Amino acid sequence: MIPLTLAEIAAAVDGTLHGGDPQARVTGTVEFDSRKLAPGGLFVAFAGEKADGHDFAPAAATAGAAALLGTRPVAELPSIVVADPLAAMARLARAVLDRLDTTVVAITGSSGKTTTKDLIGGLLSGLGPTVAPPGTFNNELGLPYTALKADTDTRFLVLEMGARGIGHIKDLCEIAPPHIGVVVNVGVAHIGEFGSVEGIALAKSEIVQALPAAGLAVLNGDDPRVAAMAGVTAAPSVLVGQADNADLRAVDVELDGRGRPSYTVVRGSESARVELGLTGAHQVGNTLLAAAVALRCGMPWAELPAALARLRAVSTRRMDVFDRADGVTVIDDSYNANPASTAAALRALRTLGGAGQDERRTVAVLGYHAELGPAERDGHAEVGALAATLGVGLLIVVGESAAPILDGAASVRHWEGESVLVSDQAAAIGVLRERLRSADVVLVKGSRYRTWDVVDALRETRALAGASDGDGHR
């Protein structure tokens, strides 16, 4: 964060300063975890159901915090008292951004937005100082927390915006008004909260509605609901994808034996061949979105192919492919799941499984897909049917709530694979230990936390040494 006096912070958040010198400055980061504080930082104290952040004021003071932002003063630190620390963080983030000459890039979508955020951050970091931290910080706490990492040197701030209802993204855009808005897709993730895909599309469109006339909307032209958002923004739009009308288009897409795409990127009369180090055909669209942002921000066309080739997964548990010492290949895409993202992961699994004499058995460990609402049974069955259609050799479904995946698989005639329903992750790990064979390819995917233990167990025996393919995959 930029250095600010306690008086300036109090004014920005409409708070009252208790104790301390009003001209004393906060020179460090803003943190709500006292363990992350460094000298000169601002400690934000939240009063939760299980713990009260104000009780950690002594630890914050020991770490060198300059002040506390909370709902009551504490003896250990100068205190800026507000009614709502979360709202105060939002106001402080907006006040900081208003003082900076920083290009704000905002990304949303039903799936793939964290990966796309990472890719955009990777490209923009080659153009100037960029804030785009790994992980998912896309809500009313994570977004201002990320924005407050920006300082006077920051040229690009890349923010992910999630929504669980109409108006959520609009509120996030008021905290950090975007100059460039990116929409990855519109799917059924969180349909339980929105009630319909149309409601999801409306919520996602808030990011482009917030753009100024001098901004840019970067839209997935392969998704009709996203492409239609060009009509609801004051900013010019760029369509990207494989559609014929895309402004930035991928043609001649190919996948290598590790599922890594290559394609020819076309813009008008210009074209160039791109070879990615990322796994999954869906990365074509994600990298095109990132490329459109980078080109707008000043990346020369001639540098784009090499810059795209250097991109790697940054956030954990997202299409991380690794080989174990016993010859088993694992695709860790366990961070979260919805039918669309699982479909993309299953297709990547099929690609890594190969074909013909070189074909390897594919194993899919799939957990519950949350927040599908009335579409829950059909969504899970759809995933199972695709797994069977793609010829998954062993399908392990974790938890009774995910059982409709098995029904979907069973509905596919002539599927010759095996399936098993297990009660929990420990049972899934037991099945893998008994039935996993050398050279198998294993995909692990489910909604948050529901398959993490499984992939962590698979990692315990991964190769610690040996040949690398030179692209970050072991």
N, C-alpha and C positions, 0 to 999 in steps of 0.2 A: 504494500500500500504506500501511497505517497505520504511523507511526513505531515502530520497535522497536529495542531495544539489541542489540548483537552477542551479548550473553549470552542474551537472550530468544530470538533466532533460533537460536543454537546448541542451546538446550534444546528448542526446538520441532522441530528436525530431527534431534535425537540426534547432534549433531556436536561436534567439538572445536575450540575457538578457538585459533589460533596468531597471536600478535602482536596489537598494538592494544589499546585500552582496552575492556574488556568493557561499559562503560557508554556507549561511543560509539554513536550511533544511525544507523540507515539511515532516511533521510527521503525518498528518491527511489523510482523504480520498480525492479522486478526485471527484468533483461534477460539474455538469453544471446547477444545480438549486441552487441559492445562499441561499435559505431557508434551505437547507440540510447541509450547511457547518458547520464545527466545527473548533475550533482553530487548526492551523497548516495545514489546508487543501489547496488543489490546486483548484482554480476556473477556469473552462474552459468556455470561452465566445464565444458563437456562434452568428453570425449576421443573424437573420432570417428575413422573410418578415414582420412580425408584431412586432417584438421586437429585440433589439440588446443587447446581453448579456453584452457587455462592459458597458452599462448604469447601470448595477447592481453592478459595482465594489465597490461603497461606501457601499452597503449592505454586500458584501463579506468581505470587510475590517472590518466592524463592527462585523461580525461574527468571526473574527480572522483568516481569510485566510492568508496563508504565501505568496502567489503569484497568479498571473493570467496568464493563457495561452490563447492567443488570437491573433488577426490579427493586433492589434495596442497597443502601450503602454497606460497605464492609470496613472493618478496622484496618485491614492489612494494606489496602490500596486506595488511591483516589478512585471515586466511584461516580460514573455517569448513570443516573437513575432514570429509567423510562418505564412506561406501562407495559410495553411488549418488546423484549429484546430482538425477536425475529423480525418484526417490522422495522426496528431501529437498524438492524443490519442491512435491510433492503434500502432504507433511506441513505445510510452511509455509503453503500455501494454506488448508488445513483449520484451522490454528491462527488465522490471520487471520479467517476467516469465523466462527469460534466466538466471536470478540470483537465482532462486528458485529451490529447489528439491521437486517439487510438481507434482503429477500425474494428468494429464489433461484428463478428460473424456468428450467427445463431443457427442451430440445426435442430430439426425435429423430424419425427417419423414414428411409425408404429414398430419398426424393428430396424436395426442396423445404425441407429443414430450415434451410438457411442463409437463404433468403429469408424463411421464417417467423420466424426469429430476428430478422432485420432489421426486419420489420413489428412484431413485439412490442416491440422496442427503441424503434421510432419512436413507438408509442402511449404506452408507459410514460414516455418522456422528457418528455411533457407533464404527467405527474403528479408528477415528482420526479427528482432526479439518478439517472441510469441508466448502467450499464456494459453495453454491447452492441456491441463493436467490429466494424467491417465485416470480411468475409472469413470463412474457415473455420478455426476453432481448436477442433476438436472431439475431439482425442485426448489421450493421457496427458501430452503436453507442452503443447499449446495450451490445454487446459481450465484447469490450474492457473495458467498464464501469464495467462489472462484473469481468473481469479478474483483474482489478486494485484493487479489494477488497482483493486479496490474499496477504499474507505476509509470513514472515519466519516461522510462526507456521502452515501455511496451508499445510495439507497433501494431500488433494484432492480438485481439482477445477472442478466443474461440469458445463458445458457450453451447451446451446442450440444453434443450428445453423439453421437458416432459409435461404431460397433462393427464389428469384423471377426471376432467370435466370441462365444460365450456367456460371460457374466461381465464383458465389457468395460465395459458401461454400469453394471453394479453397482459396479465399482471406481471409476468416475468419480463416481458418486453418493456414495461414501464420502468422496471428496475435497471435494465440494460438495453436501451434502444438499439436495435440492430441496424447496421448499414448494409449487410448482406444476409439474406435469409435463405436457408437451404431446407427443402422438404424431401426426405428420402422416399417415403411411401405412405400409403394409407391401408391398414389392414385391420384385423379383428382383435389385436392386442388391446386389452382393457375394454372390450366391448361391453363387459358387464357393468362398467360405470357409465358408459355413454349411451347404451341402449341400441345403437345402430351404427353401421359403417358411415352413414351420412353425417351423424353427429361427430364421429371421429374426424372426418374430413373437415367439417366446419371448425373444430377446435384447432386442427393443425394449420388451417389457413390463417389463423390469427397472427402467425409469425410473418407472413408476407403482407398482411394488412397493416402491420406496424411499420413497414419500410417507408422511408422518405422517397420522394420522386427521383432523387439523385442516387438511390440505392440500387440493389440488384436482387432479384428473386432467381434462385437456381433451383430448377424443378425437374423431377424425374419424369421425362417425357414418355416413359414406358408404362406409367401408371395414370390412367385417364383422370382419376380424381385429383391427382397432383397437378397434372398438366392444366386442368381447368382453373387452377388457382391463379394463372396468369391474368384472369379476368377480374380478380378482386384486389389487386395491388396497384398502387400508384407508381411503383417502380417498374422499369423494364425487366423482362424475364428472359432467361436462357433455359431452353429445354435440352436435357442431356439424356442419352440412352442409345438404344439400338433401333428406335423407330426412324422411319425415313425422314420425318420432319424435324428430327432433333438438330439443334444448332451445333452441338458437340456430340459426335456420334461414334460408336464403336462398330466396326465391321470386321469380318473374317476372324471371329473369335475362335480360339483353340484352347484346349486344356492339355497340360503335360501329365505325366504319370503321377505326379504329386498333387494333381488338381489345381495347379497354378495357371491362371489364364494368361494368354497373350492376345493382343488385338491391334488393329489399326485404328488410330484415333483420327477423326476427320473434322476439320472446321473449314467450311467454304472450300477453297481450292487447296488448302494445306492438309497434309496427312503425314503420319509418322507411326512406326511400329513400336508397340509397348509390350514389354515382357514383365509380368508382375512376380513378386516373391510372396504373394499372399495366396491362401488356399480358398477355393470356392468360386464358381462361376458368378455368384452374386457380387463378387468384388469388382467386376467390370463396371457395374453401375455406380458403386460406391466411389471408385477411383475417378470416374468421369465427373461426379459431383465435386470432388476435391479439386480436380483439374480446372473446372470452370471457375471456382473461387480463386485459385492461384493465378490463373490467367488474368482475371479481373484485377488482382492485387499487384500485378506487375511482373509475373514470371514470363520470361521470353519463351516463345513457342519451341525454339530449338533446345531449350533446357528441360522441357516437360518430360520426354520419354525417360531420360536418366533419373529424373527426380521421382517419377512414379515407380521405376524399378527399384529404387532404394527403400520404398515404404515397407514397413513391417507392422505386425500387430503390436500394440502398446498396452492396452488394457487387458487384464488377466481374464482367463476362462472364455476367450472369444476366438474360436477357430485357431487354437494353438495346436499345431501338429508336432508330435514328437515320436521318436522310435525308442523302444525299450531294448535292453540287452538281449532279450529272448526273441527278437525279431518282430514283436507285436508293434503295430503303429497305432497311436491313440490320437483321436481328434477331440480335444477338450473345448467344447462349446457350451459349457455347463452353466455359464453365468445366468442365463435366463432363457425362456422359451415361449414361443407362440407358434401357431401352425405354419405361418409363412417362414419364419426363421428356421424352424425344424425342417421344413421342406428343402430349404437351401442347404442345410447341413447334411441331410440324407443324400442329396445329389452329390455333394462333395465326397461322402463316404463311398458311394457307388464308383466314383471316378478313381479314388485311391485303391479300390478293390481290384481294378483292372478288368481284363476280359480275356477270353481264350485260354491258352495254356498258362498264361501268367496270372490268371485270376486268383485272388485271395478271398478267403471267407470274410464276410462283413458281419459285424456284431453291432447292434444298436441298443444302448442302455438308455431308455427314455422314461422320464418322470412326468409328474403332473404339470399341466399347462394351466396356469392360474388366470383368473380375471376374464374368463370367456363368457360368463353369464349364461343366458339361454342357449348359446352356441357351444356349451362345454362338451356335451356328448358328441355332437357332430364334428367338432374341431378335433377331438382326440381320435375319433374313428377315421377321419381324413388322414391324420398323421400315420396311423397304422396301415391304412390301405396303400399309402405311398411307399411305406417301408417294404411291404410285401411286393408291390409292383416293381420296385427297384431291385428285388431279389435279395433282401437282407437274409443272411444265413441263420443268424440267431438273434431273436428279438427278446430283450429282457425289459419288462415293464415294472417300474418301481411304485408300489402303493396301489391300494384298491381304487383310489380316486382316479387313477390313470388307466384303469382296466378297459375302458372303451377302445384304447389303442389296439388291444388284442382282437376285439370284435371287428375293427376295421381291417386288420390283417387277415383274419379268417374269411372275410368276405371276398377276397381275391382268389379266384379259381386258379388252380394249378400252381399255387405258391408252394414251394418245396422246403421252405425254411422251417426252423423250430421256434417256438415261443414259450415263454414262461412268465408267470406273474409272481413277483416276490413281495413280501410284506413291507420291507424297508431296505435302506441302503446296505445295512450289514448283510442282509440276505443276498442282495445283488452281488456284493463283493465275494461272498461264498460261492455263488454260481460261477463267477468269472474264474476264481481260483481253481475250480474243479474242471471247467470246460474250455477255458481259453487255450488256444493252440498257437504255436509259433507261426508267424506270418499272418495272423489275423489282423484285420483293421477294425478298430473299435471307436464308435462315436458315443460320447456321453453328453446328454442334454436333458434339461428340465428347467422348470421355473426355479427361481432363486433358492439356493441352499438344498434343494431336494435331491440333487445328484452330486454335490460337491465331495462328499466323503468317498464316493465311488472313484472319481477321477484322482483324488488324492491318493487312494490306495494303489491305483495303477501307476502313479508317478513314483511311488516308493521304490519300485524296481526298475525305473528307467535307466538307460545307459548313462553312466557318469563320464565315460571316456569312449573314444572310438571315432569313426569317420563321420564327418559332417558333410552335408551336401553343399555347403558354402553359402546357403541362404538362410541360415539361422535355424534350420530344422535339424534335429539330431536323429 
